[in-house]
Amino acid sequence: MRADNASPMTLDGTNTYVVAGWVIDPGPEDERHLDAVLSAAGNRIEGIVLTHDHFDHSAGAARLAEMGGGVAVLHPGAGDAAGPFDAVPTPGHSRDSVCLIRERICFSGDTVLGEGSVFIAGDGGGLAGYLEALERLRELPLDAICPGHGPVVWDPRERITHYIEHRLERERKVLDALAAGARTDDEILDRAWDDAPIDTVPLLRHAAAQTLEAHLEKLRAEGRLPR
């Protein structure tokens, strides 16, 4: 089920999944969407599981739990169990991000999207940790990735490989911008995100600035930043 909350950050809306009676990421607190989710589950749910706590994935959880008769809301990234799923920690987009695995299907939240790249927060657990998480995901025998936004990914290994290569290519552009004399965030963004429409969509520029901070933190930790 797709929530009606399309935006530059959520693509065409947040995807909510019903799996074995459990709801993954109920999305925003939108009564119409929550009614549709409950109906799709046959008006009976076993529980709710969150891939992470960002409001576009989790804001409707408490209300849906109430509508479902007081079922549990599980947050594996905060230490809860994961219901009928295996939870793989995937910090990067947020510190509490996990991917939920069941029967060779990965429910990826915002770790891998159906299209486009992922916003990596400066305080989201680090770019190095995100790349390590992608490497772990790439080794899993997956048939598909069901993302938090965008269409189903039917070539999981290829998409994850593309994500890793894209992030390393962005790192190269950041280093090239620094080598060319860029020092302020705006100077680096203009050079390293020259392929993205961040100048025309303020929200995207803000997300790019946060992702830049994650890149700089990784380079700083590795001793690769200019003095």
C-alpha positions as a Python dict, from the first residue, in 0.01 Angstrom:
ca = {
    (1, 'M'): (0, 0, 0),
    (2, 'R'): (136, 345, -87),
    (3, 'A'): (66, 648, 134),
    (4, 'D'): (-41, 975, -23),
    (5, 'N'): (265, 1169, 92),
    (6, 'A'): (464, 1220, -228),
    (7, 'S'): (753, 1467, -210),
    (8, 'P'): (1108, 1510, -343),
    (9, 'M'): (1227, 1303, -45),
    (10, 'T'): (955, 1034, -40),
    (11, 'L'): (925, 993, -420),
    (12, 'D'): (565, 886, -492),
    (13, 'G'): (492, 815, -125),
    (14, 'T'): (581, 578, 158),
    (15, 'N'): (532, 209, 86),
    (16, 'T'): (358, 6, 358),
    (17, 'Y'): (373, -374, 339),
    (18, 'V'): (154, -644, 492),
    (19, 'V'): (347, -968, 537),
    (20, 'A'): (213, -1273, 722),
    (21, 'G'): (-31, -1049, 905),
    (22, 'W'): (239, -802, 1013),
    (23, 'V'): (256, -443, 891),
    (24, 'I'): (592, -296, 792),
    (25, 'D'): (618, 86, 815),
    (26, 'P'): (256, 209, 846),
    (27, 'G'): (363, 549, 714),
    (28, 'P'): (214, 887, 810),
    (29, 'E'): (-85, 927, 1039),
    (30, 'D'): (-329, 935, 750),
    (31, 'E'): (-661, 773, 844),
    (32, 'R'): (-747, 685, 485),
    (33, 'H'): (-413, 512, 432),
    (34, 'L'): (-433, 327, 764),
    (35, 'D'): (-787, 211, 683),
    (36, 'A'): (-661, 77, 350),
    (37, 'V'): (-372, -106, 521),
    (38, 'L'): (-602, -266, 777),
    (39, 'S'): (-843, -367, 502),
    (40, 'A'): (-560, -520, 298),
    (41, 'A'): (-466, -725, 607),
    (42, 'G'): (-820, -863, 633),
    (43, 'N'): (-902, -628, 924),
    (44, 'R'): (-673, -824, 1153),
    (45, 'I'): (-303, -765, 1213),
    (46, 'E'): (-52, -947, 1431),
    (47, 'G'): (175, -649, 1491),
    (48, 'I'): (370, -361, 1339),
    (49, 'V'): (744, -348, 1262),
    (50, 'L'): (944, -33, 1177),
    (51, 'T'): (1251, -19, 955),
    (52, 'H'): (1336, 311, 1128),
    (53, 'D'): (1166, 588, 1322),
    (54, 'H'): (1143, 868, 1064),
    (55, 'F'): (792, 1017, 1072),
    (56, 'D'): (705, 929, 712),
    (57, 'H'): (744, 562, 807),
    (58, 'S'): (635, 555, 1170),
    (59, 'A'): (393, 839, 1250),
    (60, 'G'): (87, 621, 1186),
    (61, 'A'): (211, 329, 1398),
    (62, 'A'): (36, 416, 1725),
    (63, 'R'): (-297, 482, 1554),
    (64, 'L'): (-279, 164, 1345),
    (65, 'A'): (-189, -38, 1655),
    (66, 'E'): (-501, 100, 1821),
    (67, 'M'): (-714, 25, 1515),
    (68, 'G'): (-574, -331, 1518),
    (69, 'G'): (-685, -393, 1875),
    (70, 'G'): (-376, -280, 2062),
    (71, 'V'): (-110, -482, 1878),
    (72, 'A'): (260, -433, 1949),
    (73, 'V'): (477, -184, 1760),
    (74, 'L'): (828, -326, 1724),
    (75, 'H'): (1132, -110, 1656),
    (76, 'P'): (1424, -349, 1592),
    (77, 'G'): (1665, -59, 1544),
    (78, 'A'): (1599, 38, 1907),
    (79, 'G'): (1653, -314, 2035),
    (80, 'D'): (1308, -470, 1994),
    (81, 'A'): (1244, -811, 1843),
    (82, 'A'): (1150, -816, 1473),
    (83, 'G'): (843, -1039, 1471),
    (84, 'P'): (863, -1293, 1186),
    (85, 'F'): (1157, -1116, 1022),
    (86, 'D'): (1535, -1123, 1048),
    (87, 'A'): (1661, -770, 1116),
    (88, 'V'): (1990, -659, 955),
    (89, 'P'): (2130, -334, 1104),
    (90, 'T'): (2190, -83, 823),
    (91, 'P'): (2285, 254, 978),
    (92, 'G'): (2348, 541, 740),
    (93, 'H'): (2015, 699, 653),
    (94, 'S'): (1951, 692, 1028),
    (95, 'R'): (2123, 532, 1325),
    (96, 'D'): (1827, 302, 1386),
    (97, 'S'): (1777, 181, 1027),
    (98, 'V'): (1735, -192, 971),
    (99, 'C'): (1642, -409, 676),
    (100, 'L'): (1383, -678, 744),
    (101, 'I'): (1435, -1013, 570),
    (102, 'R'): (1177, -1284, 514),
    (103, 'E'): (1191, -1569, 262),
    (104, 'R'): (1460, -1407, 42),
    (105, 'I'): (1275, -1075, 31),
    (106, 'C'): (1436, -765, 183),
    (107, 'F'): (1215, -485, 315),
    (108, 'S'): (1472, -208, 303),
    (109, 'G'): (1303, 105, 439),
    (110, 'D'): (1526, 391, 327),
    (111, 'T'): (1848, 188, 306),
    (112, 'V'): (1784, 105, -60),
    (113, 'L'): (1518, 287, -263),
    (114, 'G'): (1326, 179, -569),
    (115, 'E'): (1488, 461, -764),
    (116, 'G'): (1744, 730, -696),
    (117, 'S'): (2000, 741, -417),
    (118, 'V'): (1965, 758, -39),
    (119, 'F'): (2008, 1060, 188),
    (120, 'I'): (2286, 974, 434),
    (121, 'A'): (2253, 1182, 749),
    (122, 'G'): (2559, 1332, 913),
    (123, 'D'): (2435, 1181, 1241),
    (124, 'G'): (2298, 863, 1084),
    (125, 'G'): (2570, 624, 1192),
    (126, 'G'): (2833, 717, 938),
    (127, 'L'): (2900, 663, 570),
    (128, 'A'): (3156, 392, 643),
    (129, 'G'): (2893, 201, 840),
    (130, 'Y'): (2644, 241, 555),
    (131, 'L'): (2889, 102, 299),
    (132, 'E'): (2963, -192, 530),
    (133, 'A'): (2589, -256, 563),
    (134, 'L'): (2547, -253, 186),
    (135, 'E'): (2830, -505, 152),
    (136, 'R'): (2652, -735, 401),
    (137, 'L'): (2324, -701, 213),
    (138, 'R'): (2493, -774, -118),
    (139, 'E'): (2604, -1114, 10),
    (140, 'L'): (2253, -1223, 109),
    (141, 'P'): (2062, -1455, -130),
    (142, 'L'): (1781, -1211, -209),
    (143, 'D'): (1515, -1243, -477),
    (144, 'A'): (1382, -886, -444),
    (145, 'I'): (1404, -566, -243),
    (146, 'C'): (1079, -400, -135),
    (147, 'P'): (1185, -41, -62),
    (148, 'G'): (1027, 224, 156),
    (149, 'H'): (983, 444, -152),
    (150, 'G'): (963, 360, -521),
    (151, 'P'): (905, 32, -710),
    (152, 'V'): (1018, -318, -616),
    (153, 'V'): (1381, -392, -705),
    (154, 'W'): (1408, -725, -890),
    (155, 'D'): (1786, -721, -930),
    (156, 'P'): (1900, -683, -565),
    (157, 'R'): (2270, -758, -608),
    (158, 'E'): (2305, -529, -910),
    (159, 'R'): (2121, -244, -736),
    (160, 'I'): (2326, -273, -419),
    (161, 'T'): (2647, -282, -624),
    (162, 'H'): (2529, 33, -803),
    (163, 'Y'): (2465, 200, -465),
    (164, 'I'): (2816, 121, -346),
    (165, 'E'): (2974, 243, -669),
    (166, 'H'): (2760, 558, -670),
    (167, 'R'): (2862, 647, -315),
    (168, 'L'): (3232, 592, -393),
    (169, 'E'): (3198, 802, -709),
    (170, 'R'): (3044, 1082, -500),
    (171, 'E'): (3338, 1054, -262),
    (172, 'R'): (3574, 1094, -557),
    (173, 'K'): (3388, 1409, -664),
    (174, 'V'): (3416, 1551, -312),
    (175, 'L'): (3791, 1486, -314),
    (176, 'D'): (3822, 1642, -660),
    (177, 'A'): (3634, 1950, -539),
    (178, 'L'): (3868, 1981, -241),
    (179, 'A'): (4172, 1936, -464),
    (180, 'A'): (4040, 2217, -686),
    (181, 'G'): (4032, 2452, -386),
    (182, 'A'): (3669, 2425, -270),
    (183, 'R'): (3646, 2475, 105),
    (184, 'T'): (3294, 2586, 199),
    (185, 'D'): (3000, 2346, 190),
    (186, 'D'): (2839, 2543, -92),
    (187, 'E'): (3156, 2531, -301),
    (188, 'I'): (3188, 2156, -256),
    (189, 'L'): (2818, 2095, -323),
    (190, 'D'): (2828, 2295, -646),
    (191, 'R'): (3114, 2081, -774),
    (192, 'A'): (3043, 1738, -627),
    (193, 'W'): (2665, 1737, -682),
    (194, 'D'): (2677, 1888, -1029),
    (195, 'D'): (2468, 1597, -1160),
    (196, 'A'): (2176, 1651, -919),
    (197, 'P'): (1901, 1919, -923),
    (198, 'I'): (1988, 2045, -575),
    (199, 'D'): (1991, 2411, -683),
    (200, 'T'): (1627, 2401, -791),
    (201, 'V'): (1481, 2200, -500),
    (202, 'P'): (1579, 2345, -158),
    (203, 'L'): (1489, 2024, 26),
    (204, 'L'): (1725, 1827, -198),
    (205, 'R'): (2008, 2073, -137),
    (206, 'H'): (1956, 2037, 238),
    (207, 'A'): (1969, 1657, 202),
    (208, 'A'): (2284, 1684, -13),
    (209, 'A'): (2444, 1907, 252),
    (210, 'Q'): (2373, 1645, 519),
    (211, 'T'): (2514, 1371, 297),
    (212, 'L'): (2822, 1586, 231),
    (213, 'E'): (2880, 1604, 607),
    (214, 'A'): (2871, 1223, 620),
    (215, 'H'): (3130, 1209, 341),
    (216, 'L'): (3352, 1462, 518),
    (217, 'E'): (3329, 1272, 846),
    (218, 'K'): (3445, 954, 672),
    (219, 'L'): (3732, 1133, 495),
    (220, 'R'): (3831, 1306, 820),
    (221, 'A'): (3840, 973, 1005),
    (222, 'E'): (4058, 829, 729),
    (223, 'G'): (4297, 1126, 735),
    (224, 'R'): (4213, 1223, 376),
    (225, 'L'): (4092, 1581, 425),
    (226, 'P'): (4317, 1878, 341),
    (227, 'R'): (4438, 2063, 649),
}
